[in-house]
Amino acid sequence: MLKKTTTKTFVQFLFSAGKSTRSEVQEVFSRDYLNQQVPAGAFAFYYFDVDYYVILINNKFSDSTTIKLNHSALYYVGARVYSYFELKKMPEYLGLLKKMQFLGIKRAVRTRAGDMRYLHDDDIVLPSI
């Protein structure tokens, strides 16, 4: 027996951590990105859902969850968008440009943490919240 009990929505905040990214997850009750409280230092966030189930295994009930479902767009907060052509004028981003060309990506963002990242078509750049 498998019975879905609830679906919860979460927000995952992304923070720059040198050459990697760390994150924090919080449960939220809506995907109202314009009123989302963003922790200091977070440069982006996205929403996702998790389904919770009760399953019966060997006559015992057990809780189970799904993986992250229904990912939202990635929301960059206070980032600056650069086109491929703007970046061509900045020789320090030659490596980034080559990868963008290979992947077919046309824009990048400088996050409020100062690092450059690809801007995918479904990503959204918000003013500082």
Protein Blocks (a to p, Z undefined) as FASTA:
>chain_A
ZZdfbdcddddddddehjaccddddddfbfcfklpccdehiabdcddddddddddeehia
cddddddehiacdddehiacddfklmmmmmklmmmmmmmmmnopabdcddfkopacdddf
kbccdddZZ
